[in-house]
Amino acid sequence: MIISNSSCLIILDKLDRLTVLKELYGTVTIPKAVQEEVFSEKETPNWIKVVEIRQPAAPRLLEKNLGAGEREAIALFLESTADLLILDNLAARQVARKLGIPFTGVVGVLLAAKREGLIDTVKDTLDEMIRQDFRLSKTVYESALNLAGEPAEHKIMEG
């Protein structure tokens, strides 16, 4: 089972690449809070399964100033038999790391999509993400291109 937080869904939807998740993972599971953040004004795709968490996030998760979607995604992972959690927020990733939760972010999803032949390049999507105001450090950008075997020429990442 793959569980996702909001950010990956939001940016891939903006780029009309949301179905990359379906092609990679089949079904993606999200908590109710993520559905409310991402799909409040449109229909949730039928390959995305919405689940109510059984218990609120543990107090240690609340200390990190995580959003409702992040807290619920982590809580859902902890109460399930999920294999992977998709999240991009640094504080949420730190919590996941401390809890031993395997995670990836949208960049990892794009790298997996390229490995599986679902997209031709990672660079084009990363550049478009940056144009859509997705925060991506120069280091992560260059590392992603290196892992994808793509040249790290970039005009968009000046400074």
Secondary structure as UniProt FT lines:
FT   STRAND          2..4
FT   HELIX           6..14
FT   TURN            15..16
FT   HELIX           19..25
FT   STRAND          28..31
FT   HELIX           32..38
FT   TURN            40..41
FT   TURN            46..47
FT   STRAND          48..51
FT   HELIX           59..62
FT   TURN            63..65
FT   HELIX           68..78
FT   STRAND          84..86
FT   HELIX           90..98
FT   TURN            99..100
FT   STRAND          103..104
FT   HELIX           106..115
FT   TURN            116..117
FT   HELIX           123..131
FT   TURN            132..133
FT   HELIX           138..148
FT   TURN            156..157
//
